[in-house]
Amino acid sequence: MTATPSPANRSASRRHGEYKVPGGKLVVVDLDVVDGHLANVSLSGDFFLEPDEALLDINRGLTGLPDTTTAAELAAVVSSSLPPGAALFGFSADAVAVTVRRALAKATSWADHHWNVIAPTVLPTEINVALDEVLTEEVGAGRRHPTLRFWDWQEPSTVIGSFQSYRNEVDPGGVAKHGIKVVRRISGGGAMFMEAGNCITYSLYLPQTLVDGLSFADSYPFLDAWVMAALEKLGINAFYVPLNDIATDQGKIGGAAQKRLANGGMLHHVTMSYDIDADKMVEVLRIGKEKLSDKGTRSAKKRVDPLRRQTGLARTAIITAMADVFADRYGATPSQLTENELAAARERVAGKFGTAEWLHRVP
């Protein structure tokens, strides 16, 4: 009987990885794994690199590395392998690292997952916030497919970021005057003023493997590339203003926030203004001069340029266009919230999101 070789000693298997740099070029790598180390590494793509010899330098630098090398370590090796004065156009050392990690199945692409889309469902704002935590955990645990969920709500609300001071962000007089429900979410970022129908809000629940090797700054436009495509289809040329603002040449239209959980799940949350009552917003939120100073405007009202004015479309039409582009790009299928997920969200409201302790955890 012939002995079966152990996994560590089996013959090399060819691995292939691809990564399209947002706004840049396609990076491709083919490699073998021999005894747990990279071998026969071949980098290619439609990028530009000078001098020509630098391509071989990168291949040599990566060859022999353990297949457990982290993205940060891979990027560092690529950078150190480059000759003095080398120039990379349309890609970077980090992009090479992402591509290698994908070839090794340490990082994933959109196509590696089955995606779901949950259409807008009217829910209390506290439940919407709690669902962000519940569904991120479910995706991280593998109990739910990665999912795009559009929010809907009725009561006028303000949702503050996880690390924001309640006292500094919210004006109690405006809250009382307009009957605003104030809740705190799990992701960072700024406050959201939300009346029924005045915003387009969605949450993306995904495994962190999808952004493996990407910096926090790069992960924002990467996860919202489909949104930019949908807006372009509607005649809007949108772009990211680092770190997390979405804007057009007519002004800011939205902002994003993220949260990464220990179980590998990740939340990417976006709110885009559709038809904001700017006068009411500035009565409810304390929007200080310091916050406005780096935005190039002296008026909070000018910072929110609604999608309604720029498209002339109904809010539902914009949401439908976004969902259609997402489904077309990633083969996403419709889904619904389960009774267990809704029950878990209600429990989180009772024990966390609806409590004064959570709301005022940063006074």
C-alpha positions in Angstrom: 0.0 0.0 0.0 1.3 3.4 -0.9 1.3 5.9 1.9 -0.7 9.0 1.5 1.4 12.1 1.7 0.6 14.5 4.5 -0.9 17.9 3.5 2.4 19.7 4.2 4.2 17.4 1.7 1.7 17.2 -1.1 2.6 18.6 -4.5 2.1 22.3 -5.1 -1.3 23.6 -6.3 -1.5 26.7 -8.4 -3.4 29.5 -6.8 -4.9 32.6 -8.6 -5.9 35.9 -7.2 -7.3 39.1 -8.6 -8.0 42.6 -7.2 -9.3 45.7 -9.0 -8.0 48.8 -7.2 -10.8 51.3 -6.7 -10.2 54.0 -9.3 -7.1 52.1 -10.4 -5.9 49.0 -12.2 -6.3 45.3 -12.1 -3.7 43.3 -10.1 -3.3 39.6 -10.7 -1.1 37.0 -9.0 -0.5 33.3 -9.8 1.5 31.3 -7.3 2.1 27.9 -5.8 2.2 26.8 -2.2 5.0 24.3 -1.4 5.4 23.1 2.2 3.4 26.1 3.5 5.5 28.7 1.6 4.9 30.8 -1.6 6.6 29.6 -4.7 6.7 30.5 -8.4 5.1 33.8 -7.7 4.0 35.7 -10.9 2.5 39.2 -10.6 0.7 40.7 -13.6 -2.0 43.2 -14.5 -2.8 46.3 -16.5 -0.9 48.6 -14.1 2.2 50.6 -14.8 5.5 50.0 -13.1 8.9 51.5 -13.6 11.6 50.2 -14.0 10.5 47.0 -15.7 12.9 44.9 -13.6 10.9 45.9 -10.5 8.3 43.3 -11.4 10.8 40.5 -11.0 12.0 42.1 -7.8 8.5 41.9 -6.3 8.1 38.2 -7.4 11.4 37.3 -5.8 10.6 39.2 -2.6 7.3 37.3 -2.2 8.7 33.9 -3.1 9.5 31.8 0.0 7.2 33.7 2.4 5.0 31.6 4.7 1.4 31.3 3.4 0.3 32.7 6.8 2.0 36.1 6.2 -0.3 38.9 7.0 -1.4 41.5 4.5 0.6 44.2 6.3 3.7 42.0 6.2 3.2 41.2 2.5 2.9 44.9 1.7 6.1 45.6 3.7 8.0 43.0 1.7 6.8 44.4 -1.6 7.9 47.9 -0.6 11.3 46.7 0.6 11.8 44.7 -2.6 11.4 47.7 -4.9 14.6 49.3 -6.2 15.2 53.0 -5.3 13.1 55.3 -7.3 10.6 52.7 -8.4 7.2 54.1 -9.4 3.9 52.3 -9.2 1.0 53.7 -11.2 -2.6 52.4 -10.7 -1.7 50.0 -7.9 0.3 49.8 -4.7 2.1 47.5 -2.4 -1.1 47.1 -0.4 -2.9 46.1 -3.6 -0.4 43.4 -4.2 -0.9 42.1 -0.6 -4.7 42.0 -1.1 -4.2 40.0 -4.3 -1.9 37.5 -2.7 -4.2 37.0 0.2 -7.0 36.4 -2.2 -5.0 33.8 -4.0 -4.4 32.1 -0.7 -8.1 32.2 0.2 -7.2 34.3 3.2 -9.1 37.3 1.7 -12.4 37.1 -0.3 -14.0 38.9 -3.1 -17.6 39.9 -3.7 -18.0 36.9 -6.0 -17.0 34.5 -3.2 -20.2 35.2 -1.3 -23.9 34.8 -1.8 -25.5 38.2 -1.1 -29.0 39.0 0.1 -30.9 42.3 -0.1 -33.6 43.3 2.5 -36.0 45.9 1.1 -37.0 48.9 3.3 -39.2 47.8 6.3 -40.7 50.4 8.6 -39.3 49.8 12.1 -38.7 51.9 15.2 -35.3 53.5 15.0 -34.2 51.7 18.1 -34.9 48.4 16.4 -33.0 49.5 13.3 -30.0 50.3 15.4 -30.2 47.0 17.3 -30.6 45.0 14.0 -27.2 46.4 12.9 -25.6 44.6 15.8 -27.7 41.5 15.5 -27.2 41.0 11.8 -23.5 41.8 11.9 -23.1 39.1 14.5 -25.2 36.6 12.4 -23.0 37.2 9.3 -19.8 36.9 11.4 -21.1 33.6 12.8 -22.0 32.3 9.4 -25.7 32.0 10.2 -26.8 34.6 7.6 -25.5 35.4 4.1 -23.7 38.8 3.7 -26.6 41.2 3.4 -27.6 44.7 2.3 -30.5 46.1 4.3 -32.3 49.3 3.6 -33.8 51.1 6.6 -37.2 52.7 7.0 -38.8 54.4 10.0 -41.6 56.8 10.9 -40.7 58.7 14.1 -38.4 61.7 13.8 -35.0 60.6 15.1 -31.4 61.5 15.7 -28.9 58.6 15.7 -25.6 59.5 17.3 -22.3 57.8 16.7 -20.9 55.3 19.2 -18.3 57.7 20.5 -20.1 61.0 20.4 -21.0 63.0 23.4 -24.8 63.3 23.9 -24.4 66.7 25.5 -22.2 68.1 22.8 -24.2 66.7 19.8 -27.9 67.1 20.7 -29.8 70.2 21.7 -32.4 69.2 24.3 -34.6 72.2 23.4 -34.8 71.2 19.7 -35.3 67.5 20.7 -38.3 68.5 22.9 -39.7 71.0 20.4 -39.8 68.6 17.5 -40.4 65.3 19.4 -37.1 63.7 18.4 -36.2 60.2 19.4 -32.5 60.0 20.2 -30.6 56.7 20.0 -26.9 55.6 19.9 -25.6 53.2 17.3 -22.6 50.8 17.5 -20.6 52.4 14.7 -18.6 55.6 14.9 -19.0 58.7 12.9 -21.4 61.6 13.2 -25.0 62.2 14.1 -27.8 61.6 11.7 -31.0 63.7 11.7 -33.8 61.4 10.3 -37.4 62.2 9.7 -39.6 59.8 7.8 -38.7 59.8 4.1 -35.9 62.4 4.4 -32.9 60.0 4.2 -31.8 56.9 2.4 -30.1 54.7 4.9 -28.6 51.3 4.4 -26.5 48.8 6.3 -24.1 46.3 4.7 -23.3 43.2 6.8 -20.2 41.4 5.6 -17.3 39.1 6.6 -14.1 41.0 7.3 -12.3 38.8 4.8 -13.8 41.0 2.1 -11.7 43.9 3.2 -8.6 41.9 4.2 -5.5 43.9 3.4 -7.4 47.2 2.8 -6.8 50.2 5.1 -9.8 51.6 6.9 -9.7 54.6 4.5 -9.7 52.4 1.4 -12.4 50.1 2.7 -15.0 52.9 2.6 -15.0 53.6 -1.2 -14.4 49.9 -1.9 -17.6 48.9 -0.1 -19.6 51.7 -1.7 -18.4 51.3 -5.3 -21.8 49.9 -6.3 -23.5 53.0 -4.8 -21.3 55.3 -6.9 -22.3 53.2 -10.0 -26.0 53.5 -9.1 -25.8 57.3 -8.5 -23.9 57.6 -11.8 -26.8 55.8 -13.5 -29.1 58.4 -12.1 -26.9 61.2 -13.4 -25.0 62.0 -10.2 -21.2 62.1 -10.2 -20.5 61.2 -6.6 -17.2 60.7 -4.9 -15.6 60.1 -1.4 -14.2 62.9 0.6 -11.8 61.2 3.1 -12.5 59.6 5.5 -16.2 58.9 5.2 -18.2 61.7 3.5 -20.0 61.1 0.2 -20.3 64.2 -2.0 -21.0 65.7 -5.4 -19.8 68.9 -6.9 -23.0 70.5 -5.4 -22.1 69.5 -1.8 -22.2 66.6 0.7 -24.9 64.1 0.3 -24.1 61.5 2.9 -21.7 59.8 5.3 -20.5 56.3 6.2 -19.6 54.6 9.4 -18.2 51.1 10.2 -17.9 48.6 13.1 -15.9 45.4 13.1 -16.8 42.6 15.6 -14.6 40.1 17.2 -16.4 37.2 15.5 -15.3 38.4 12.0 -18.5 40.2 11.1 -18.4 43.8 9.9 -21.0 46.6 9.6 -20.8 49.3 6.9 -23.5 51.9 7.4 -24.4 54.8 5.2 -27.0 57.6 5.4 -27.6 59.9 2.4 -29.8 63.0 2.6 -32.9 63.0 0.4 -35.0 65.9 1.5 -33.6 67.3 4.8 -35.4 70.1 6.7 -32.1 72.0 7.3 -33.8 74.5 9.6 -35.1 71.8 11.9 -31.8 69.9 11.8 -29.8 72.8 13.1 -32.2 73.2 16.0 -31.8 69.5 16.9 -28.1 69.0 16.4 -25.3 71.1 17.9 -23.2 71.6 14.7 -20.2 73.6 15.8 -17.9 75.9 13.9 -15.0 73.5 14.4 -16.8 70.7 12.6 -17.7 73.0 9.8 -14.2 74.5 9.5 -12.7 71.7 7.4 -15.7 71.4 5.1 -15.2 74.8 3.5 -18.6 76.2 4.5 -19.9 78.4 7.3 -23.5 77.1 7.1 -24.7 73.7 8.3 -27.6 74.0 5.9 -25.2 74.2 2.9 -23.5 71.0 4.0 -26.6 68.9 3.2 -27.5 68.9 -0.5 -30.5 66.6 -0.9 -30.7 63.9 -3.5 -34.2 65.0 -4.3 -33.0 68.3 -5.7 -30.2 66.7 -7.7 -32.2 63.9 -9.3 -35.8 65.0 -9.2 -36.7 61.4 -8.4 -38.8 59.9 -5.7 -36.9 58.4 -2.8 -38.3 55.0 -3.6 -37.0 55.2 -7.1 -33.5 56.0 -5.9 -33.6 53.1 -3.5 -34.9 50.7 -6.2 -32.0 51.8 -8.5 -29.5 51.2 -5.8 -30.9 47.7 -5.0 -31.0 46.8 -8.7 -27.3 47.8 -9.3 -26.2 45.8 -6.2 -28.2 42.8 -7.3 -26.9 43.0 -10.9 -23.2 43.4 -9.8 -23.1 40.7 -7.1 -26.0 38.3 -8.0 -27.8 39.3 -4.8 -31.2 37.7 -4.0 -34.1 39.1 -1.9 -34.3 38.2 1.7 -36.4 39.2 4.8 -35.7 39.6 8.5 -36.5 36.5 10.4 -38.6 36.3 13.5 -35.6 35.3 15.5 -33.6 38.3 14.3 -36.4 40.7 15.1 -36.9 39.0 18.6 -33.1 39.4 19.2 -33.3 43.0 18.2 -36.1 43.7 20.6 -34.1 42.0 23.4 -31.1 44.3 22.6 -33.4 47.4 22.8 -34.6 46.3 26.2 -31.1 45.5 27.5 -29.0 48.0 25.7 -30.1 50.4 22.9 -33.2 51.6 24.7 -31.4 52.2 28.0 -30.2 55.6 29.4 -26.9 53.9 30.2 -26.2 53.2 26.6 -27.6 56.5 25.3 -25.5 58.5 27.7 -22.4 56.2 27.8 -20.5 59.3 26.5 -22.3 62.0 28.5 
